[in-house]
């Protein structure tokens, strides 16, 4: 399954001399820096409804994107072949965008060059100073083709049979129906991909790797009766996603997904809408880390701060929460959905401490923002595919463990809300304000979890919520769900958090 540098070059029908010539042409035309990103991705998916396969598909994506930096401007173009003439056309289109003083809008698709063309996206990229891009030394630090220990495939998705994938989905449904007689409908989906990527830049750096991804999601509808005796339906879902091959299809995974769907099922039928107001909120370990991702993580991405759009733009080195609290963005968790051996600029993935002991110590950087700030890239330059410009994006964002036991945190609250699952979040990066719908939670009364709750929102401000964290548990959990972050383009991420107490948030209820 391992491929060496020559095999990647052969896959993309090119060679080093050709890539060097292309980069030399870009530099001779006035670029201060240039790079090219190659991608070949195979996707498959299957959807099962009540034991029947209702849809499925296969898709192959192939092409290359070329980026050139001219002073403060970025030009980006792509082609869906790797013929030399098409790559040169893409490079010339990118240079033309720069020459016209129009940079590709961050996160937006570039101009398509080659056989089919579209209009360029207008906008500008600011903050890269000088004629070139200083300080872009070899941040990868590893030779191309080095063994990828973050997401090696023991069993390739490309050789996994359709029967095996369908069989796993059916086993999940069987497990749910065996354990819970209230099931009336089950929908299960599996998707997988294998991406082979290669990156080359005007500094002569070449990196390449194979990235697998496997994802399974399941949703079940249960029919029962509420507290008032009236019939009602409840929908519960769960998912798993890993950067690994078909070895993830196991009985352990089947049981985990069934457990996740059935967890707190009775509570959904018994849930009440509580009185609202300002109160303490305990966030359960794991999936509630989505609030950390949305309300705080985006505000740490360097492009927002470089443009002065983040509430944290001028707070580097300042205290943003209590001592002892650490917030991390980590691309080095083996098998994790957000794992990043190399980012999409060829920079080695790493563990980045955004907050250490309560102090803001780093933003999340791609090469451009790192050059602007005079720091090293953090391995956060990511893109949806070769049609998109890389921009600073999160990978696996979580809060580090504290020293409190979760039951003690709950016991400290006289009246409040415990939540462990959010959805439908809305965040304003500049102001830091957020609102999230609570999928699963409980009242806390006199230090005990009592009635399950429904139909409530939690509302607050990211920086203030950080400052209002008074207890952090020792039970950090990384959620392995199918988290996907949208920021003009979509990338896979992970979230996590230990149990934490926020002393005051607004809870929207009765």
C-alpha positions as CSV (number, residue, x, y, z in Angstrom):
1,X,0.0,0.0,0.0
2,X,2.9,2.3,0.5
3,X,4.0,4.4,-2.5
4,X,7.3,6.1,-3.0
5,X,7.9,9.5,-4.6
6,X,8.4,8.1,-8.1
7,X,5.0,6.3,-7.9
8,X,3.2,9.5,-7.0
9,X,4.9,11.4,-9.8
10,X,3.9,8.6,-12.2
11,X,0.3,8.7,-10.8
12,X,0.0,12.3,-11.7
13,X,1.9,11.9,-15.0
14,X,4.7,14.3,-14.3
15,X,8.3,14.5,-13.0
16,X,10.5,16.7,-11.0
17,X,12.1,18.5,-13.9
18,X,8.6,19.4,-15.2
19,X,7.5,20.7,-11.8
20,X,10.7,22.7,-11.4
21,X,10.2,24.3,-14.9
22,X,6.6,25.2,-13.9
23,X,7.7,26.8,-10.7
24,X,10.6,28.6,-12.4
25,X,8.1,30.1,-15.0
26,X,5.9,31.4,-12.2
27,X,8.9,33.0,-10.4
28,X,10.2,34.5,-13.6
29,X,6.7,36.0,-14.2
30,X,6.9,37.9,-10.9
31,X,5.7,35.5,-8.3
32,X,7.4,35.6,-4.9
33,X,6.3,32.1,-4.1
34,X,4.3,29.4,-5.9
35,X,3.1,25.9,-5.2
36,X,1.0,23.1,-6.9
37,X,-1.3,20.7,-5.2
38,X,-2.1,17.3,-6.9
39,X,-5.0,15.2,-5.8
40,X,-6.5,11.8,-6.9
41,X,-9.4,10.7,-4.7
42,X,-11.8,7.7,-5.0
43,X,-15.1,8.0,-3.2
44,X,-17.8,5.3,-2.5
45,X,-21.0,5.4,-0.5
46,X,-23.9,3.2,0.3
47,X,-27.2,4.0,2.0
48,X,-29.4,1.4,3.7
49,X,-33.0,2.0,4.7
50,X,-34.7,-0.7,6.7
51,X,-32.4,-3.5,5.4
52,X,-32.6,-2.4,1.8
53,X,-29.8,-0.6,-0.2
54,X,-31.6,2.4,-1.6
55,X,-28.7,4.3,-3.1
56,X,-24.9,4.1,-3.7
57,X,-22.3,5.6,-5.8
58,X,-18.7,5.8,-6.9
59,X,-16.8,9.0,-7.8
60,X,-13.2,9.7,-8.9
61,X,-11.7,13.2,-8.6
62,X,-8.4,14.1,-10.3
63,X,-6.6,17.4,-10.8
64,X,-4.2,20.0,-9.7
65,X,-4.4,23.5,-8.2
66,X,-1.7,26.1,-8.7
67,X,-1.2,29.1,-6.3
68,X,1.1,32.1,-6.9
69,X,1.8,34.9,-4.4
70,X,2.7,38.3,-5.8
71,X,3.4,40.7,-3.0
72,X,0.1,41.0,-1.1
73,X,-2.0,39.2,-3.8
74,X,-2.8,35.6,-4.2
75,X,-3.8,34.0,-7.6
76,X,-5.3,30.5,-7.7
77,X,-6.3,28.4,-10.6
78,X,-6.9,24.6,-11.1
79,X,-7.1,22.1,-13.9
80,X,-8.8,18.7,-14.1
81,X,-5.9,17.1,-16.0
82,X,-2.2,17.2,-15.3
83,X,-1.1,17.6,-18.9
84,X,1.8,20.1,-19.0
85,X,-0.2,22.5,-21.3
86,X,-3.1,22.6,-18.8
87,X,-0.9,23.1,-15.8
88,X,0.8,26.0,-17.6
89,X,-2.6,27.4,-18.5
90,X,-3.6,27.2,-14.8
91,X,-0.3,28.9,-13.7
92,X,-0.8,31.7,-16.3
93,X,-4.4,32.2,-15.1
94,X,-3.2,32.5,-11.5
95,X,-0.6,35.0,-12.5
96,X,-3.2,37.0,-14.5
97,X,-5.4,37.2,-11.4
98,X,-2.4,38.6,-9.5
99,X,-1.5,41.0,-12.3
100,X,-5.0,42.3,-12.4
101,X,-4.9,43.0,-8.7
102,X,-7.6,40.5,-7.9
103,X,-6.8,37.8,-5.4
104,X,-8.8,34.7,-5.0
105,X,-11.2,35.1,-2.1
106,X,-10.1,33.0,0.8
107,X,-11.6,29.6,0.8
108,X,-13.3,30.0,-2.6
109,X,-12.7,27.9,-5.7
110,X,-10.1,29.2,-8.0
111,X,-10.2,29.8,-11.8
112,X,-10.5,26.5,-13.7
113,X,-7.9,26.3,-16.5
114,X,-7.6,23.9,-19.3
115,X,-10.4,22.5,-21.4
116,X,-13.2,24.1,-19.3
117,X,-13.0,27.6,-17.8
118,X,-15.0,29.6,-15.3
119,X,-14.8,33.2,-14.2
120,X,-12.3,34.0,-11.5
121,X,-13.6,34.9,-8.0
122,X,-12.9,38.5,-7.1
123,X,-11.4,39.5,-3.7
124,X,-8.1,40.2,-2.2
125,X,-5.7,38.6,0.2
126,X,-4.0,41.1,2.6
127,X,-1.2,40.8,5.1
128,X,1.6,39.3,3.1
129,X,4.2,42.0,3.0
130,X,7.1,42.6,0.7
131,X,7.9,41.3,-2.8
132,X,8.1,37.7,-1.8
133,X,7.0,35.5,1.1
134,X,9.9,35.5,3.6
135,X,10.4,32.8,6.1
136,X,8.9,30.0,4.2
137,X,11.7,27.6,4.8
138,X,11.1,23.8,4.7
139,X,8.6,23.3,7.4
140,X,7.8,19.8,6.4
141,X,11.0,18.4,7.8
142,X,10.4,14.9,6.4
143,X,11.3,13.3,3.1
144,X,8.6,12.5,0.6
145,X,7.2,9.0,1.0
146,X,8.0,8.7,4.7
147,X,5.8,6.1,6.3
148,X,2.5,7.5,7.5
149,X,1.9,6.3,11.1
150,X,-1.1,8.5,11.6
151,X,-3.4,6.7,9.2
152,X,-2.0,3.7,7.6
153,X,-4.4,1.3,5.9
154,X,-4.1,-2.3,6.8
155,X,-7.1,-3.1,4.5
156,X,-7.6,-0.7,1.6
157,X,-11.1,0.6,0.9
158,X,-10.4,0.1,-2.8
159,X,-10.4,-3.7,-2.3
160,X,-13.2,-3.8,0.3
161,X,-16.3,-5.6,-1.1
162,X,-19.7,-4.1,-1.4
163,X,-21.1,-7.1,0.4
164,X,-18.9,-6.5,3.5
165,X,-19.9,-2.8,3.7
166,X,-23.6,-3.7,3.4
167,X,-23.2,-6.5,5.9
168,X,-21.8,-4.0,8.5
169,X,-24.8,-1.7,8.0
170,X,-27.2,-4.6,8.3
171,X,-25.5,-5.7,11.5
172,X,-26.0,-2.3,13.1
173,X,-29.7,-2.4,12.2
174,X,-30.0,-5.9,13.6
175,X,-28.4,-4.9,16.8
176,X,-30.7,-2.0,17.3
177,X,-33.9,-4.0,16.5
178,X,-32.7,-6.8,18.8
179,X,-32.1,-4.5,21.7
180,X,-35.0,-2.0,21.4
181,X,-38.5,-3.0,20.3
182,X,-39.6,0.6,19.8
183,X,-37.5,0.9,16.6
184,X,-39.7,1.7,13.6
185,X,-37.1,2.9,11.0
186,X,-33.3,2.6,10.6
187,X,-31.2,4.5,8.1
188,X,-27.5,3.7,7.9
189,X,-24.9,5.0,5.6
190,X,-21.3,4.2,4.9
191,X,-18.9,6.3,2.9
192,X,-15.2,5.9,2.3
193,X,-12.4,7.6,0.3
194,X,-8.8,7.2,-0.5
195,X,-6.9,10.3,-1.5
196,X,-3.4,10.4,-2.9
197,X,-2.0,13.9,-2.7
198,X,1.3,15.4,-3.8
199,X,2.6,18.9,-3.2
200,X,5.5,20.8,-4.8
201,X,6.6,24.4,-4.3
202,X,9.0,27.0,-5.5
203,X,11.3,26.2,-2.6
204,X,11.9,22.7,-4.1
205,X,9.9,20.9,-1.4
206,X,8.0,17.8,-2.5
207,X,5.7,16.0,-0.1
208,X,3.2,13.2,-0.8
209,X,1.0,10.8,1.1
210,X,-2.1,8.6,0.9
211,X,-5.1,9.6,3.1
212,X,-7.9,7.1,3.8
213,X,-11.2,8.0,5.4
214,X,-14.0,5.8,6.5
215,X,-17.3,7.0,7.9
216,X,-20.5,5.3,9.2
217,X,-23.6,7.1,10.4
218,X,-26.9,5.6,11.6
219,X,-30.2,7.2,12.5
220,X,-33.2,5.4,14.0
221,X,-36.8,6.4,14.7
222,X,-38.4,5.1,17.9
223,X,-42.1,5.1,18.6
224,X,-43.4,5.4,22.2
225,X,-45.3,7.6,24.6
226,X,-44.4,10.8,26.3
227,X,-44.9,11.7,30.0
228,X,-48.5,12.8,29.1
229,X,-49.2,9.4,27.7
230,X,-49.6,10.7,24.1
231,X,-47.9,8.8,21.2
232,X,-44.6,10.4,20.0
233,X,-41.6,9.6,17.9
234,X,-38.0,10.2,18.8
235,X,-35.1,10.2,16.4
236,X,-31.6,9.3,17.6
237,X,-28.4,9.3,15.6
238,X,-24.7,8.4,16.0
239,X,-21.7,8.2,13.8
240,X,-18.0,7.2,13.6
241,X,-15.3,8.4,11.2
242,X,-11.6,7.5,11.2
243,X,-8.6,8.0,8.9
244,X,-8.1,4.3,8.4
245,X,-9.0,1.6,6.0
246,X,-11.6,-1.1,6.0
247,X,-10.2,-2.7,9.2
248,X,-12.6,-0.3,11.0
249,X,-15.5,-2.5,10.0
250,X,-15.7,-4.6,13.2
251,X,-18.2,-5.9,15.6
252,X,-16.8,-3.5,18.2
253,X,-17.9,-0.6,15.9
254,X,-21.3,-2.2,15.4
255,X,-21.8,-2.3,19.2
256,X,-20.5,1.3,19.7
257,X,-22.9,2.7,17.2
258,X,-25.8,0.8,18.6
259,X,-24.8,2.0,22.1
260,X,-24.6,5.6,21.0
261,X,-28.0,5.6,19.3
262,X,-29.7,3.9,22.4
263,X,-27.9,6.1,25.0
264,X,-30.5,8.1,27.1
265,X,-33.3,7.0,24.8
266,X,-35.8,6.9,27.6
267,X,-34.8,10.4,28.6
268,X,-35.9,11.7,25.1
269,X,-39.4,10.4,25.8
270,X,-39.5,11.9,29.2
271,X,-37.8,15.3,28.5
272,X,-39.4,18.6,29.6
273,X,-38.8,22.2,28.6
274,X,-37.4,23.9,31.7
275,X,-37.6,27.5,32.7
276,X,-35.0,29.6,31.1
277,X,-32.6,32.3,32.4
278,X,-29.0,32.7,33.3
279,X,-27.5,29.7,35.1
280,X,-24.5,27.5,35.4
281,X,-24.0,25.0,32.5
282,X,-22.0,21.8,32.8
283,X,-20.8,20.6,29.5
284,X,-20.3,16.8,29.3
285,X,-17.1,15.3,27.9
286,X,-16.8,14.6,24.2
287,X,-19.3,15.8,21.6
288,X,-20.1,19.1,23.5
289,X,-16.7,20.1,22.4
290,X,-18.4,21.4,19.3
291,X,-19.2,24.5,21.3
292,X,-15.4,24.9,21.9
293,X,-14.8,24.5,18.1
294,X,-17.4,26.9,16.9
295,X,-17.5,29.6,19.6
296,X,-13.8,29.8,20.3
297,X,-11.7,27.7,17.8
298,X,-12.6,29.7,14.7
299,X,-11.7,32.9,16.5
300,X,-8.1,31.5,16.9
301,X,-7.7,30.9,13.1
302,X,-5.0,33.3,12.0
303,X,-6.8,34.7,8.9
304,X,-9.6,36.1,11.0
305,X,-7.1,37.7,13.3
306,X,-4.9,39.0,10.5
307,X,-7.9,40.8,9.1
308,X,-9.0,42.1,12.5
309,X,-12.2,40.1,12.3
310,X,-11.7,38.0,15.5
311,X,-12.5,39.0,19.0
312,X,-9.0,37.7,19.8
313,X,-7.2,39.8,17.2
314,X,-5.0,41.8,19.6
315,X,-4.9,39.5,22.5
316,X,-1.8,37.4,21.9
317,X,0.0,36.8,25.2
318,X,-3.0,37.9,27.2
319,X,-5.0,35.8,29.7
320,X,-8.2,34.6,28.1
321,X,-9.3,32.1,30.8
322,X,-8.4,30.7,34.2
323,X,-4.9,29.4,35.0
324,X,-4.5,25.7,34.3
325,X,-6.7,25.7,31.2
326,X,-5.1,24.5,27.9
327,X,-6.8,24.5,24.5
328,X,-5.2,22.5,21.7
329,X,-5.5,22.0,18.0
330,X,-3.9,18.6,17.3
331,X,-3.1,17.0,13.9
332,X,-1.2,14.1,15.4
333,X,-3.9,11.8,16.9
334,X,-3.5,8.4,15.1
335,X,-6.6,7.5,13.1
336,X,-8.4,10.7,14.0
337,X,-10.7,12.3,11.4
338,X,-8.8,15.5,11.8
339,X,-5.3,13.9,11.6
340,X,-2.9,15.6,9.4
341,X,0.5,14.1,8.6
342,X,1.1,16.9,6.1
343,X,-1.3,19.8,5.7
344,X,-2.4,20.9,2.2
345,X,0.6,23.1,1.9
346,X,3.1,20.3,2.6
347,X,3.7,21.4,6.2
348,X,4.2,18.7,8.8
349,X,1.1,18.4,11.1
350,X,1.8,19.1,14.7
351,X,0.1,19.7,18.1
352,X,-0.5,23.4,18.5
353,X,-1.2,24.9,21.9
354,X,-3.5,27.9,21.4
355,X,-4.0,28.5,25.1
356,X,-1.5,27.5,27.7
357,X,-2.2,28.0,31.4
358,X,-5.0,30.3,30.5
359,X,-2.9,32.5,28.2
360,X,-3.4,32.9,24.4
361,X,-0.1,31.7,22.9
362,X,-0.7,30.9,19.3
363,X,-3.1,31.3,16.4
364,X,-3.6,28.6,13.8
365,X,-1.5,29.4,10.8
366,X,-1.1,28.5,7.2
367,X,2.1,29.6,5.3
368,X,0.7,33.0,4.4
369,X,-0.5,34.0,7.9
370,X,2.7,32.6,9.4
371,X,4.8,34.8,7.1
372,X,2.7,37.9,8.1
373,X,3.2,37.2,11.8
374,X,6.8,36.1,11.5
375,X,6.2,32.7,13.0
376,X,6.4,29.1,11.7
377,X,3.4,27.5,10.0
378,X,1.4,25.3,12.4
379,X,0.2,22.7,9.8
380,X,-3.3,24.2,9.6
381,X,-3.3,25.1,5.8
382,X,-6.2,23.0,4.6
383,X,-8.5,22.9,1.6
384,X,-11.6,20.9,0.5
385,X,-9.9,19.7,-2.6
386,X,-7.6,20.8,-5.4
387,X,-10.2,23.4,-6.6
388,X,-9.7,25.5,-3.4
389,X,-7.1,27.8,-2.0
390,X,-5.7,26.6,1.3
391,X,-6.7,28.6,4.4
392,X,-6.2,28.3,8.1
393,X,-8.5,25.5,9.4
394,X,-8.8,23.5,12.6
395,X,-8.1,19.7,12.8
396,X,-8.9,18.1,16.2
397,X,-9.7,20.9,18.7
398,X,-10.0,20.1,22.3
399,X,-9.5,21.3,25.9
400,X,-6.9,19.5,27.9
401,X,-7.7,17.7,31.1
402,X,-8.1,19.4,34.4
403,X,-8.0,17.9,37.9
404,X,-11.7,17.6,38.9
405,X,-13.8,14.5,38.8
406,X,-17.0,14.9,36.7
407,X,-19.4,13.9,39.5
408,X,-17.9,16.5,41.8
409,X,-18.4,19.2,39.1
410,X,-22.1,18.3,38.9
411,X,-22.4,18.1,42.7
412,X,-21.1,21.7,42.9
413,X,-24.1,23.1,41.0
414,X,-27.3,24.0,43.0
415,X,-29.4,24.7,40.0
416,X,-28.3,24.5,36.3
417,X,-28.2,22.5,33.2
418,X,-26.0,19.6,32.1
419,X,-25.6,19.2,28.3
420,X,-23.7,16.7,26.3
421,X,-24.9,17.1,22.8
422,X,-25.4,20.3,20.7
423,X,-26.6,21.1,17.2
424,X,-27.4,24.0,14.9
425,X,-24.9,26.4,16.3
426,X,-24.6,30.0,15.1
427,X,-21.5,32.0,15.9
428,X,-20.4,35.6,15.1
429,X,-16.6,35.5,14.9
430,X,-16.1,39.2,15.4
431,X,-18.2,39.7,18.5
432,X,-17.8,36.1,19.7
433,X,-21.6,35.7,20.4
434,X,-23.0,32.2,19.9
435,X,-26.2,30.2,20.3
436,X,-26.6,26.4,20.2
437,X,-29.6,24.1,20.3
438,X,-29.3,21.4,23.0
439,X,-30.0,17.8,21.7
440,X,-29.5,16.1,25.0
441,X,-29.3,17.4,28.6
442,X,-30.6,17.3,32.1
443,X,-31.6,19.6,34.9
444,X,-29.2,19.9,37.7
445,X,-30.9,20.3,41.1
446,X,-29.1,20.4,44.4
447,X,-26.0,18.7,42.8
448,X,-27.9,15.9,41.1
449,X,-29.0,15.2,37.5
450,X,-32.8,15.1,37.5
451,X,-35.3,15.7,34.7
452,X,-34.1,15.4,31.0
453,X,-34.6,18.6,29.0
454,X,-35.6,19.4,25.5
455,X,-36.3,22.4,23.2
456,X,-33.7,24.7,24.7
457,X,-30.8,26.8,23.5
458,X,-27.7,27.9,25.3
459,X,-26.6,31.5,24.4
460,X,-23.4,33.3,25.3
461,X,-20.2,34.9,24.2
462,X,-17.1,32.9,23.4
463,X,-14.4,35.0,25.3
464,X,-16.7,35.5,28.3
465,X,-17.6,31.8,28.4
466,X,-13.9,31.0,28.4
467,X,-13.3,33.4,31.2
468,X,-16.3,31.9,33.1
469,X,-15.0,28.3,33.1
470,X,-14.4,27.5,36.8
471,X,-13.9,23.8,36.8
472,X,-12.3,21.4,34.3
473,X,-12.7,17.6,34.6
474,X,-10.1,14.9,34.2
475,X,-12.2,12.9,31.7
476,X,-11.2,14.3,28.3
477,X,-13.0,12.6,25.4
478,X,-12.4,13.1,21.7
479,X,-15.6,12.6,19.7
480,X,-15.1,10.4,16.7
481,X,-18.3,11.5,14.9
482,X,-18.5,12.6,11.3
483,X,-17.7,16.3,12.1
484,X,-17.3,18.5,9.1
485,X,-16.4,22.2,9.3
486,X,-17.7,24.7,6.8
487,X,-15.7,27.9,6.2
488,X,-16.5,28.6,2.6
489,X,-15.3,25.1,2.0
490,X,-15.7,21.8,4.0
491,X,-13.0,19.8,5.7
492,X,-13.1,16.9,8.2
493,X,-12.4,17.8,11.8
494,X,-12.8,16.4,15.3
495,X,-13.8,17.9,18.6
496,X,-13.3,17.1,22.2
497,X,-13.6,18.4,25.8
498,X,-13.5,17.1,29.4
499,X,-16.5,17.9,31.6
500,X,-16.4,21.6,32.3
501,X,-18.4,24.1,34.4
502,X,-19.3,27.5,32.9
503,X,-20.6,29.5,35.8
504,X,-23.2,31.5,33.7
505,X,-24.8,31.1,30.3
506,X,-28.3,32.1,29.1
507,X,-30.6,29.1,28.7
508,X,-33.6,29.6,26.5
509,X,-36.6,27.8,27.9
510,X,-40.0,28.6,29.0
